[in-house]
Amino acid sequence: MHPVLFQIGTFKVRSYGLMLAVAFVVGLIITRRRAPRHGFDVPAITDACLYAVLWGVVGARLAFIVQELPYYLAHPGELFSLQFQGLTSYGGLLFGMMSLAFWCVRRGKSLVRMFDLVSVPFLVAHAIGRVGCLLNGCCYGHACAPGVWGVHVEGLTGLYQPAQLYDSAMNLAGAGALVFIERKGLAMGQAFAAAFIVHGIARFIYEFWRIGSTSNVLPGLPISDAQVVSGALALLGIVLFVLYGRRAHTQQEIPA
């Protein structure tokens, strides 16, 4: 892990913030390339993505504060930290989607097409962001048994599972599979539904490496709060995928 990549005087370039910036740039490049096929103007979609990222950071921070409310009530001075720390991905996803929805309403654009457009870029950007988690030394997995490969974590002894990379690999594989099935043909709405399924399942699996290390089970349940949300997200994706597929099939039958 390398929380600080390098330092110029008193200015520290932190790996997590840098990887978030890389994730945004790569995600934006992919989104711009996909925009014409989904009926969006490239300059306009750039503005929409910028707003989505800004609101996503706000949402990720707010969700983390709510999740760790007892700590922040005891340390109110840390509520308004401007550093890229203390973020929750699902808060970022929710606020980012809300921002895109607002943009679509204002511009009179299809929200479903917008979500289809950003489905693949989202999975890729998330995978890159997880590399930032690895470099930052957060969200790591269980302690490794002797002889098993792992990573050092600052302040801890022994090696730990690089669970962040496992999550990255699952999301990247899902993005590749989604691109493949898009070329085979998908109904409108099925791309973002598939992204929900991929991301939800990946996060659900990823949490098993983290439980007892950087996340905890819910009282009376063998799973974490993130697994509850990710499981619900995957189920929602499955339902939407089926519904959008049936809707497209029904619309094709109407003229006949």
C-alpha positions in Angstrom: 0.0 0.0 0.0 1.1 3.6 -0.8 -1.3 6.1 0.7 1.0 9.0 -0.4 2.5 8.4 -3.8 4.9 11.4 -3.6 5.3 14.7 -1.9 6.3 18.1 -3.3 7.2 20.3 -0.3 4.2 20.1 2.0 1.8 19.1 -0.8 1.0 15.3 -0.7 -0.3 13.5 -3.7 -2.5 10.8 -2.3 -3.0 7.6 -4.2 -6.7 7.3 -3.4 -7.6 10.8 -4.8 -5.4 10.2 -7.8 -7.1 6.9 -8.6 -10.5 8.5 -8.3 -9.4 11.1 -10.8 -8.1 8.4 -13.2 -11.4 6.5 -12.8 -13.4 9.6 -13.7 -11.2 10.3 -16.8 -11.3 6.7 -18.1 -15.1 6.5 -17.4 -15.6 9.8 -19.2 -13.6 8.7 -22.2 -15.7 5.5 -22.5 -18.9 7.4 -22.0 -18.0 9.9 -24.7 -17.3 7.1 -27.2 -20.6 5.4 -26.4 -22.7 8.6 -26.4 -23.6 8.8 -30.1 -24.9 5.2 -30.2 -27.3 6.1 -27.3 -28.5 9.3 -28.8 -26.5 11.8 -26.7 -24.4 14.8 -27.7 -20.8 14.4 -26.6 -20.2 17.9 -25.1 -23.5 17.7 -23.3 -22.8 14.3 -21.8 -19.5 15.5 -20.6 -21.2 18.2 -18.5 -23.7 15.6 -17.2 -20.9 13.3 -16.1 -19.1 16.0 -14.3 -22.2 17.0 -12.3 -22.8 13.3 -11.5 -19.3 12.8 -10.2 -19.5 15.9 -8.0 -22.8 14.9 -6.5 -21.6 11.3 -6.2 -18.7 12.5 -4.0 -21.2 14.4 -1.9 -23.5 11.4 -1.6 -20.6 9.1 -0.8 -19.5 11.4 2.0 -23.0 11.8 3.4 -23.7 8.1 3.4 -20.5 7.4 5.3 -21.3 10.0 7.9 -24.7 8.5 8.5 -23.1 5.0 8.6 -20.6 6.2 11.2 -22.8 8.7 12.9 -21.7 7.9 16.5 -18.1 8.6 15.6 -18.9 12.0 13.9 -21.1 13.1 16.8 -18.1 12.6 19.0 -15.7 14.2 16.5 -17.8 17.0 14.8 -14.6 18.7 13.6 -14.1 15.9 11.0 -17.5 16.3 9.4 -16.4 18.6 6.7 -13.1 17.0 5.8 -12.1 17.9 2.2 -9.8 14.9 1.8 -10.9 11.8 -0.2 -11.5 9.7 2.8 -14.6 8.4 4.6 -16.7 7.6 1.4 -19.3 4.9 0.8 -19.8 3.7 -2.8 -23.5 3.2 -2.6 -24.1 6.8 -1.4 -22.1 7.9 -4.5 -24.1 5.6 -6.8 -27.4 6.9 -5.5 -26.5 10.6 -5.7 -24.8 10.2 -9.1 -27.9 8.5 -10.5 -30.1 11.3 -9.0 -27.9 13.9 -10.7 -28.2 12.2 -14.1 -32.0 11.8 -13.6 -32.3 15.6 -12.9 -30.1 16.4 -15.9 -32.3 14.2 -18.2 -35.5 15.8 -16.9 -34.1 19.3 -17.5 -32.9 18.3 -21.0 -35.9 16.2 -22.0 -33.7 13.1 -22.5 -34.5 9.5 -21.8 -33.4 8.5 -18.4 -33.3 4.8 -19.3 -31.0 5.5 -22.3 -28.7 7.6 -20.0 -28.4 4.7 -17.5 -27.7 2.3 -20.4 -25.0 4.7 -21.6 -23.1 4.9 -18.3 -23.5 1.2 -17.4 -20.2 0.0 -18.7 -18.2 3.1 -17.8 -19.5 2.8 -14.2 -18.3 -0.7 -13.8 -14.8 0.2 -15.2 -14.5 3.3 -13.1 -15.5 1.4 -10.0 -12.8 -1.2 -10.7 -10.2 1.5 -11.0 -11.4 3.2 -7.8 -10.9 -0.1 -5.9 -7.2 0.0 -6.9 -7.2 3.3 -5.0 -8.6 1.5 -2.0 -5.7 -1.0 -2.2 -3.1 1.8 -2.4 -4.8 3.7 0.4 -4.8 0.7 2.7 -8.6 0.5 3.3 -11.3 -2.1 2.6 -8.8 -4.9 2.8 -9.8 -8.5 3.5 -9.0 -11.1 6.1 -5.6 -11.9 7.5 -3.8 -14.4 5.3 -2.8 -17.8 6.5 1.0 -18.6 6.3 2.1 -19.1 2.8 -0.8 -17.4 1.2 -0.2 -14.3 -0.9 -1.4 -11.0 0.6 -0.6 -7.3 1.1 0.9 -5.3 4.0 -1.4 -2.9 5.7 0.1 0.1 7.5 -0.1 -0.2 11.2 -0.8 -4.0 11.1 1.4 -7.0 11.2 1.1 -9.9 8.8 -0.4 -10.1 5.3 -4.1 -9.4 4.3 -6.2 -10.5 1.4 -6.2 -7.9 -1.4 -10.0 -8.1 -1.6 -10.1 -4.7 -3.4 -8.5 -6.4 -6.4 -11.0 -9.2 -6.4 -13.8 -6.7 -6.6 -12.0 -4.9 -9.4 -11.6 -8.1 -11.3 -15.2 -9.1 -11.0 -16.4 -5.6 -12.1 -14.0 -5.6 -15.1 -15.1 -9.1 -16.1 -18.7 -7.9 -15.8 -18.0 -4.9 -18.0 -16.4 -7.0 -20.7 -19.4 -9.4 -20.6 -21.8 -6.5 -20.8 -20.1 -5.1 -23.9 -20.2 -8.5 -25.5 -24.0 -9.0 -24.9 -24.7 -5.4 -26.0 -23.2 -6.2 -29.4 -25.5 -9.3 -29.6 -28.5 -7.0 -28.9 -30.2 -5.8 -25.8 -33.5 -4.1 -25.2 -33.4 -0.5 -23.9 -32.9 -0.7 -20.2 -31.3 -4.1 -20.1 -27.7 -2.8 -20.1 -28.1 -0.8 -16.9 -30.1 -3.7 -15.3 -27.2 -6.0 -16.2 -24.8 -3.6 -14.6 -26.9 -3.7 -11.4 -26.7 -7.5 -11.4 -22.9 -7.5 -12.0 -22.1 -4.8 -9.4 -24.5 -6.3 -6.8 -23.2 -9.8 -7.1 -19.6 -8.6 -7.1 -20.1 -6.5 -4.0 -21.9 -9.3 -2.2 -19.1 -11.8 -2.9 -16.4 -9.2 -2.1 -17.9 -8.5 1.4 -17.2 -12.1 2.5 -13.5 -11.3 2.4 -14.0 -8.1 4.4 -16.3 -9.4 7.2 -14.5 -9.4 10.5 -11.7 -7.3 9.0 -13.0 -4.0 7.5 -16.7 -4.7 7.8 -19.0 -6.5 10.3 -22.1 -8.6 10.2 -25.5 -7.2 11.1 -26.8 -8.1 14.5 -28.5 -11.5 14.2 -27.5 -12.0 10.6 -24.5 -13.7 9.0 -24.1 -10.9 6.4 -23.1 -7.2 6.4 -25.2 -4.2 5.7 -23.4 -3.8 2.3 -24.5 -7.3 1.4 -28.1 -6.5 2.1 -27.9 -3.5 -0.2 -25.9 -5.3 -2.9 -28.3 -8.3 -2.8 -31.2 -6.0 -3.2 -29.4 -4.2 -6.1 -28.8 -7.5 -7.9 -32.4 -8.7 -7.4 -33.6 -5.3 -8.7 -31.4 -5.7 -11.7 -32.8 -9.2 -12.5 -36.3 -7.9 -12.2 -35.6 -4.9 -14.5 -33.7 -7.0 -17.0 -36.7 -9.4 -17.4 -39.3 -6.5 -17.5 -37.4 -4.5 -20.1 -36.9 -7.6 -22.2 -40.6 -8.5 -22.0 -41.6 -4.9 -22.8 -39.4 -4.8 -25.9 -40.8 -8.2 -27.0 -44.4 -7.0 -26.5 -43.7 -3.7 -28.5 -42.3 -5.8 -31.4 -45.5 -7.9 -31.5 -47.9 -4.9 -31.6 -47.5 -4.1 -35.3 -47.9 -7.7 -36.3 
